[in-house]
Amino acid sequence: MSSPEITNTIVEALEDMKARDVVLIDVKPMTSITDLMVIASGTSDRHVRSVAENVIEKCKQQGQRPLGVEGL
């Protein structure tokens, strides 16, 4: 799966759960570890947890397992 496909999957998962303030940051010129950082917020702890779990689930369905998750 290419980087744009993964990005689309993540953004769609965030939109499905009504995540707020979604920001995509291109970090490719700054590090060799990753190409992109995705930051989003929610309306409550429960909402943020649900959003993160939805992103993880959607990525797993596409055959991608996240290496790390912050914000649960």
Backbone as JSON Lines, residues from 0, in Angstrom:
{"i":0,"aa":"M","n":[0.86,-1.18,0.0],"ca":[0.0,0.0,0.0],"c":[0.9,1.24,0.0]}
{"i":1,"aa":"S","n":[0.59,2.18,-0.86],"ca":[1.42,3.38,-0.98],"c":[1.06,4.41,0.09]}
{"i":2,"aa":"S","n":[1.95,5.35,0.26],"ca":[1.74,6.4,1.26],"c":[0.44,7.18,1.03]}
{"i":3,"aa":"P","n":[0.11,7.58,-0.21],"ca":[-1.17,8.28,-0.42],"c":[-2.4,7.43,-0.08]}
{"i":4,"aa":"E","n":[-2.31,6.12,-0.36],"ca":[-3.44,5.24,-0.03],"c":[-3.63,5.13,1.48]}
{"i":5,"aa":"I","n":[-2.53,4.99,2.2],"ca":[-2.6,4.93,3.67],"c":[-3.14,6.24,4.21]}
{"i":6,"aa":"T","n":[-2.65,7.36,3.68],"ca":[-3.13,8.67,4.11],"c":[-4.62,8.81,3.89]}
{"i":7,"aa":"N","n":[-5.1,8.38,2.72],"ca":[-6.54,8.45,2.44],"c":[-7.35,7.6,3.41]}
{"i":8,"aa":"T","n":[-6.85,6.41,3.73],"ca":[-7.53,5.53,4.67],"c":[-7.63,6.2,6.04]}
{"i":9,"aa":"I","n":[-6.55,6.8,6.48],"ca":[-6.53,7.46,7.79],"c":[-7.47,8.65,7.81]}
{"i":10,"aa":"V","n":[-7.4,9.48,6.79],"ca":[-8.26,10.67,6.74],"c":[-9.74,10.28,6.7]}
{"i":11,"aa":"E","n":[-10.07,9.25,5.92],"ca":[-11.46,8.79,5.86],"c":[-11.92,8.27,7.22]}
{"i":12,"aa":"A","n":[-11.04,7.53,7.91],"ca":[-11.38,7.02,9.24],"c":[-11.6,8.17,10.22]}
{"i":13,"aa":"L","n":[-10.79,9.21,10.12],"ca":[-10.96,10.38,10.99],"c":[-12.26,11.11,10.67]}
{"i":14,"aa":"E","n":[-12.56,11.26,9.39],"ca":[-13.79,11.93,8.99],"c":[-15.03,11.14,9.41]}
{"i":15,"aa":"D","n":[-14.95,9.8,9.32],"ca":[-16.07,8.95,9.73],"c":[-16.44,9.18,11.2]}
{"i":16,"aa":"M","n":[-15.43,9.44,12.01],"ca":[-15.65,9.61,13.45],"c":[-15.74,11.08,13.86]}
{"i":17,"aa":"K","n":[-15.82,11.98,12.89],"ca":[-15.96,13.42,13.16],"c":[-14.81,13.99,13.99]}
{"i":18,"aa":"A","n":[-13.58,13.56,13.66],"ca":[-12.4,14.13,14.32],"c":[-12.31,15.61,13.99]}
{"i":19,"aa":"R","n":[-11.72,16.37,14.89],"ca":[-11.6,17.81,14.7],"c":[-10.15,18.19,14.45]}
{"i":20,"aa":"D","n":[-9.98,19.33,13.8],"ca":[-8.66,19.93,13.61],"c":[-7.64,18.95,13.01]}
{"i":21,"aa":"V","n":[-8.02,18.24,11.98],"ca":[-7.12,17.27,11.33],"c":[-6.04,18.04,10.57]}
{"i":22,"aa":"V","n":[-4.79,17.68,10.86],"ca":[-3.65,18.33,10.23],"c":[-2.72,17.25,9.7]}
{"i":23,"aa":"L","n":[-2.3,17.4,8.45],"ca":[-1.31,16.5,7.85],"c":[-0.01,17.29,7.72]}
{"i":24,"aa":"I","n":[1.07,16.75,8.25],"ca":[2.36,17.44,8.22],"c":[3.36,16.58,7.46]}
{"i":25,"aa":"D","n":[3.89,17.12,6.37],"ca":[4.89,16.42,5.57],"c":[6.23,16.55,6.28]}
{"i":26,"aa":"V","n":[6.74,15.42,6.8],"ca":[8.03,15.44,7.51],"c":[9.11,14.69,6.73]}
{"i":27,"aa":"K","n":[8.82,14.35,5.48],"ca":[9.77,13.61,4.66],"c":[11.14,14.3,4.58]}
{"i":28,"aa":"P","n":[11.18,15.65,4.42],"ca":[12.5,16.29,4.34],"c":[13.24,16.33,5.68]}
{"i":29,"aa":"M","n":[12.53,16.04,6.77],"ca":[13.14,16.17,8.09],"c":[13.61,14.86,8.71]}
{"i":30,"aa":"T","n":[13.05,13.74,8.25],"ca":[13.39,12.46,8.87],"c":[13.23,11.32,7.86]}
{"i":31,"aa":"S","n":[13.98,10.27,8.07],"ca":[13.85,9.09,7.21],"c":[12.92,8.05,7.83]}
{"i":32,"aa":"I","n":[12.39,8.32,9.0],"ca":[11.53,7.38,9.72],"c":[10.13,7.32,9.12]}
{"i":33,"aa":"T","n":[9.6,8.46,8.72],"ca":[8.24,8.51,8.19],"c":[8.11,9.65,7.18]}
{"i":34,"aa":"D","n":[7.05,9.61,6.41],"ca":[6.79,10.66,5.42],"c":[5.83,11.71,5.94]}
{"i":35,"aa":"L","n":[4.91,11.29,6.81],"ca":[3.79,12.14,7.17],"c":[3.37,11.93,8.62]}
{"i":36,"aa":"M","n":[3.0,13.01,9.27],"ca":[2.4,12.93,10.6],"c":[0.96,13.4,10.47]}
{"i":37,"aa":"V","n":[0.06,12.69,11.13],"ca":[-1.34,13.06,11.15],"c":[-1.71,13.39,12.58]}
{"i":38,"aa":"I","n":[-2.25,14.58,12.78],"ca":[-2.65,15.02,14.12],"c":[-4.12,15.4,14.05]}
{"i":39,"aa":"A","n":[-4.88,14.93,15.03],"ca":[-6.31,15.25,15.1],"c":[-6.72,15.36,16.55]}
{"i":40,"aa":"S","n":[-7.82,16.03,16.79],"ca":[-8.34,16.13,18.14],"c":[-9.8,15.72,18.16]}
{"i":41,"aa":"G","n":[-10.34,15.63,19.36],"ca":[-11.73,15.25,19.54],"c":[-12.37,16.1,20.61]}
{"i":42,"aa":"T","n":[-13.62,15.8,20.89],"ca":[-14.39,16.62,21.82],"c":[-14.3,16.14,23.26]}
{"i":43,"aa":"S","n":[-13.82,14.92,23.46],"ca":[-13.69,14.38,24.82],"c":[-12.68,13.23,24.79]}
{"i":44,"aa":"D","n":[-12.29,12.76,25.97],"ca":[-11.36,11.62,26.03],"c":[-11.96,10.41,25.33]}
{"i":45,"aa":"R","n":[-13.23,10.16,25.55],"ca":[-13.89,9.02,24.93],"c":[-13.9,9.17,23.4]}
{"i":46,"aa":"H","n":[-14.16,10.36,22.92],"ca":[-14.19,10.61,21.47],"c":[-12.81,10.37,20.86]}
{"i":47,"aa":"V","n":[-11.78,10.89,21.5],"ca":[-10.41,10.72,20.99],"c":[-10.05,9.25,20.95]}
{"i":48,"aa":"R","n":[-10.39,8.53,21.99],"ca":[-10.1,7.1,22.06],"c":[-10.82,6.35,20.92]}
{"i":49,"aa":"S","n":[-12.1,6.69,20.71],"ca":[-12.88,6.05,19.64],"c":[-12.31,6.37,18.26]}
{"i":50,"aa":"V","n":[-11.89,7.61,18.06],"ca":[-11.31,8.02,16.78],"c":[-10.02,7.23,16.53]}
{"i":51,"aa":"A","n":[-9.16,7.14,17.52],"ca":[-7.89,6.42,17.37],"c":[-8.14,4.94,17.09]}
{"i":52,"aa":"E","n":[-9.08,4.34,17.8],"ca":[-9.4,2.93,17.58],"c":[-9.96,2.7,16.18]}
{"i":53,"aa":"N","n":[-10.75,3.64,15.68],"ca":[-11.3,3.53,14.32],"c":[-10.18,3.6,13.28]}
{"i":54,"aa":"V","n":[-9.23,4.49,13.47],"ca":[-8.1,4.6,12.54],"c":[-7.31,3.29,12.54]}
{"i":55,"aa":"I","n":[-7.04,2.76,13.7],"ca":[-6.29,1.49,13.8],"c":[-7.05,0.38,13.09]}
{"i":56,"aa":"E","n":[-8.34,0.28,13.33],"ca":[-9.16,-0.77,12.72],"c":[-9.19,-0.64,11.2]}
{"i":57,"aa":"K","n":[-9.38,0.57,10.69],"ca":[-9.43,0.78,9.24],"c":[-8.09,0.43,8.59]}
{"i":58,"aa":"C","n":[-7.0,0.77,9.26],"ca":[-5.67,0.44,8.72],"c":[-5.46,-1.07,8.71]}
{"i":59,"aa":"K","n":[-5.89,-1.75,9.77],"ca":[-5.76,-3.21,9.81],"c":[-6.57,-3.85,8.69]}
{"i":60,"aa":"Q","n":[-7.76,-3.32,8.41],"ca":[-8.58,-3.85,7.33],"c":[-7.9,-3.7,5.97]}
{"i":61,"aa":"Q","n":[-7.04,-2.71,5.84],"ca":[-6.3,-2.49,4.6],"c":[-4.95,-3.22,4.59]}
{"i":62,"aa":"G","n":[-4.69,-4.0,5.64],"ca":[-3.45,-4.77,5.71],"c":[-2.27,-4.02,6.27]}
{"i":63,"aa":"Q","n":[-2.52,-2.88,6.9],"ca":[-1.45,-2.07,7.49],"c":[-1.61,-2.05,9.01]}
{"i":64,"aa":"R","n":[-0.56,-2.44,9.7],"ca":[-0.59,-2.38,11.16],"c":[0.23,-1.17,11.6]}
{"i":65,"aa":"P","n":[-0.35,-0.3,12.41],"ca":[0.4,0.87,12.87],"c":[1.57,0.45,13.77]}
{"i":66,"aa":"L","n":[2.69,1.11,13.62],"ca":[3.87,0.84,14.44],"c":[3.76,1.49,15.81]}
{"i":67,"aa":"G","n":[2.99,2.58,15.88],"ca":[2.81,3.27,17.16],"c":[1.61,4.17,17.11]}
{"i":68,"aa":"V","n":[1.01,4.38,18.26],"ca":[-0.17,5.23,18.36],"c":[-0.02,6.09,19.61]}
{"i":69,"aa":"E","n":[-0.24,7.37,19.46],"ca":[-0.24,8.29,20.59],"c":[-1.63,8.87,20.72]}
{"i":70,"aa":"G","n":[-2.12,9.01,21.91],"ca":[-3.41,9.67,22.11],"c":[-4.52,8.78,22.59]}
{"i":71,"aa":"L","n":[-4.28,7.5,22.8],"ca":[-5.32,6.64,23.37],"c":[-5.35,6.91,24.84]}
